[in-house]
Amino acid sequence: MHIGSALLLIWLVVGGFAAGQRGDYHNLGTCSAAATAAVTVVAGPLNYTGVDPHITCNTPKPAN
């Protein structure tokens, strides 16, 4: 494994752990909850420096 791949893996694992601590995995049924969990994982260790990502998204409603 290359050093860059190892660092990326560690970065994402730390982000996944932070998302778990924040409870982002409890309600992934909505667009906003899933997006917030994904962005928290991508933010990685930055979550422990004060970064608190929250995403709000609206899905289109079907036509009547």
N, C-alpha and C positions, 0 to 999 in steps of 0.2 A: 504494500500500500504506500503510495506517495505521501509525502508530508502534507501537501495541500488537501488531499482527500481525507486524511486523518483529521486535520484541523476543521474541515467542513463538517465531518461527522460529529466531532465533539461540539461544535457550534450548535448544530441542530439538536443534539441530545440535551444540551443545556437549555435551549429554547423550549423543547418539549417538556422538560422538567418544570420550567417556569410556568408554562401554560397549565400544567397539572396542578401546581400550587395555587394558581389563581382560580381554578375551577372552570377553565374554559372548555373542558371536554364534557361537561354535564348536559348541555342542551345544544347539540350540534344540528338539530333539525331545522334551524332557521339560517337564512343566508348570512345575517349579521354575526351570529354566534360562530358559524364555521369559518367565516373570513377573519374574525378576531382571533380565533385559535390558530389559524394558519399564519397570520402576521406575527403573532407572539412567538411561534416556533422559529420563524425566519429571523426575528430580532435577536434571538439567541441570548448571549450574556448581557446585551444592552438592557434587558429587562431588569437587571439588578442595579443599574445605574440611574434609574428613574424613568426609563422609557415605559410607557403604558399604552400600547396601541389598542385602539377600538375602531372597528370598521362598521359603518352603517350602510346597508345596501337594501334596495327595494327591487323585488322581482316583479316583472310585468304580470298583470292579472289577465286571465283568459277573457276573450270577448264573449258576450252573452249570446 
